[in-house]
Amino acid sequence: MTYSIAIIGLGLIGSSLACDLSQWSKKIFITGYDIDEETKQWCLQKGMVDRIAESPQLAAKGSDLIFIATPVRVIPKIYSDIHSYLLPQAMVFDLGSTRQWVFDHLIPAPNKNLYCGFHPMGGGVEGGARFAQQKLFKGRPLLVTPYRSFKDGEKNIIEEITNCLESRVFF
């Protein structure tokens, strides 16, 4: 199985994720979105993403795996903006560090598509795409918290992603 990927938020975490997923054999393409035009173009030029979307909705549209790598307080708004664009099989992962607050503010509730908190224990002193690092998450714990119970095969896909990142996944 191969996947189309969207990364919404191309700061340090989102662009480092893009660096690793761009090398993944199961990737078809990565669509990136960021509010900063210069960041989007820089990530495209560096090959972190294959194409750029003009909105979170257009990034999510047609993507199988959507990663939201924005500040925590923005995550529910992003989800609200993209939920009607999700493919039936799409999975949404937010890379924020706060779980219950995000889950409490997701409207509508993500009961159809898999929605997970996907928190890698990694980062850096400097922020932004220019400080992206390949293998930033290597050997680090990655906490996965689903909004609902996993359905058949969903956990396996997450394990494939974390294997690509060389992270240690904890469910």
GIJORA-V407455 format. One record per run of one state. SS is the DSSP state (~ for helix, > for strand, _ for the rest). FROM is the first residue (numbers start at 1). TO is the last residue. If there is no record, write none. Layout:
BEGIN
ss=(SS,SS)
from=(FROM,FROM)
to=(TO,TO)
END
This chain:
BEGIN
ss=(_,>,_,~,_,>,_,~,_,>,_,~,_,>,_,~,_,>,_,~,_,>,_,~,_,>,_,~,_,>,_)
from=(1,3,9,12,22,27,34,37,46,51,53,56,61,65,69,72,86,91,95,100,105,114,121,129,132,141,147,154,166,168,171)
to=(2,8,11,21,26,33,36,45,50,52,55,60,64,68,71,85,90,94,99,104,113,120,128,131,140,146,153,165,167,170,171)
END
